[in-house]
């Protein structure tokens, strides 16, 4: 029950409450690998990769090697060990059965993200394609993967590909945002773009009425790139940073700081990068542009 409730807390981004339940569950049963895996994920989202790595390293033989390796590589890739994490992931993937599994999908998605953070554009592109192929083989819709791939593709000037892939997935808020961002990148004046932008506006307004703070990062992206309100974007990004500290959260905060010409607003990201040792060429470039 504790683990189930923690999962629900995690879904609603109540990460501290999730960790409290997971701590209690692991105190009662230290061998609960599911609780340990979820806690590692929560810790990483909160910006504590060192603590997440400690949980990953205790998974051991309780889970398949690909899961424990991906968990550990995900955390260590945020601590200045991205190249080593990528190499280890590649080795374990080569040693694993080639059939599509959830674990392989997770590992391939992570390899794509690591390559993107390291500035290895061609490697990232190839890794994202492999992850998407695995997703298709599993007959699932992985919103996390699709959002990460869409962000990468839009930055590479491939908005049309994103539009074609996401146009039927407007029921998922994160993907509706990426679809609209891609349409904006491709001109953003036709009827679908206006319709999708209005849909986003309505959904964010409804979330605010509910007191729902799940999509602060996405709303910050919306305000910054689509609604052209950098001040609102910065406020939302700063609220988001209090609970979520993943690379994309950092990037949105820095971009909002740049757009509002408030360099001090980017200081928390500089400190986080220094403390964790994370390697991210996108963040370094964005921080270099903040004035």
Order of alpha helices (4+ residues) and beta strands (2+ residues): alpha-alpha-alpha-alpha-alpha-alpha-alpha-alpha-alpha-alpha-alpha-alpha-alpha-alpha-alpha-alpha-alpha
